[in-house]
Amino acid sequence: MINILVTGSNGQLAKCIKDVQSNYSDLNFIYRNSIELDITDFTAVQYFINQENIQFCINCAAYTAVDKAEIEQEKATQVNSIGAKNLAIACSEKNTTLIHVSTDFVFNGKKSVAYTETDPTSPTGVYGITKLDGELEVAKNLEQHFILRTSWLYSEHGNNFMKTMIKLSEGRDQLSIVADQIGTPTYATDLAKAIINIITTNNKDYGIYHYSNEGVASWYDFAKAIFDEKNINIKVFPIPSESYPTPAKRPHFSVLDKTKIKTNLQIEIPYWRDSLKKALSNSYE
């Protein structure tokens, strides 16, 4: 049995890993939330990884409140940067492979073509800065690592755009949605399967990889697709970002180039609308 630690077990990605784990009988997944294992406590992390003989660690733990991070910088730093560093050092001591989940927010969104792994990073807010710091700590302290940058994550679990749109539609006959931020909705179950694929194939081509679903959309497009698939009759109006100001600046363009992960790791990636159909056909928490 391969022992796999999954941090951030209350989050949607960890729950999606749990959804698909039954397909892998030779993998022993050990889930821990922030109370059960505080990744900002190095001693606790070091002890756990050694005690449980962890061979792979999937770090789903993150401070993801993008706007709140602007006023809670220390909290975001502790989890996204220090926590990642602690895991990397502890994994290095045990020869454990770390799969660390990162974000499109490490880029400033000023490009007009898909971002590759080698493009310069330039985060515009605290969340992106702390996630980039986490990436750098992982790369500096551990050779056997995979850093997976993803974008616009949604699923049947937790709080996310898909579930928010469905909830908002219940009490309104129209919505205004930002149409000038472009990216790719990513079904967390698809990402979960890609992560497990990395483990089961025992690939050692370590480094930074981009993973999002195929295709491109705005938040407006994403909302329209949700309502179309659910046959929800609601008017949706496109608006510019300026009409919906937020404390943290969002990237206007955050499409990720997936050539490297498809080539090096042989990962197949579904089209975002096909995955959205699957997500919407399932029951929600």
WOFENJO-V162545 format. One record per run of one state. SS is the DSSP state (A for helix, B for strand, O for the rest). FROM is the first residue (numbers start at 1). LEN is the number of residues. If there is no record, write none. Layout:
BEGIN
ss:SS from:FROM len:LEN
ss:SS from:FROM len:LEN
END
This chain:
BEGIN
ss:O from:1 len:1
ss:B from:2 len:6
ss:O from:8 len:4
ss:A from:12 len:12
ss:O from:24 len:3
ss:B from:27 len:6
ss:O from:33 len:9
ss:A from:42 len:10
ss:O from:52 len:4
ss:B from:56 len:4
ss:O from:60 len:8
ss:A from:68 len:3
ss:O from:71 len:2
ss:A from:73 len:22
ss:O from:95 len:2
ss:B from:97 len:7
ss:A from:104 len:3
ss:O from:107 len:8
ss:B from:115 len:1
ss:O from:116 len:10
ss:A from:126 len:16
ss:O from:142 len:3
ss:B from:145 len:6
ss:O from:151 len:2
ss:B from:153 len:2
ss:O from:155 len:6
ss:A from:161 len:9
ss:O from:170 len:4
ss:B from:174 len:5
ss:O from:179 len:3
ss:B from:182 len:2
ss:O from:184 len:2
ss:B from:186 len:2
ss:A from:188 len:14
ss:O from:202 len:5
ss:B from:207 len:4
ss:O from:211 len:3
ss:B from:214 len:1
ss:O from:215 len:2
ss:B from:217 len:2
ss:A from:219 len:11
ss:O from:230 len:5
ss:B from:235 len:5
ss:O from:240 len:1
ss:A from:241 len:3
ss:O from:244 len:9
ss:B from:253 len:1
ss:O from:254 len:2
ss:B from:256 len:1
ss:O from:257 len:2
ss:A from:259 len:6
ss:O from:265 len:6
ss:B from:271 len:1
ss:A from:272 len:10
ss:O from:282 len:4
END
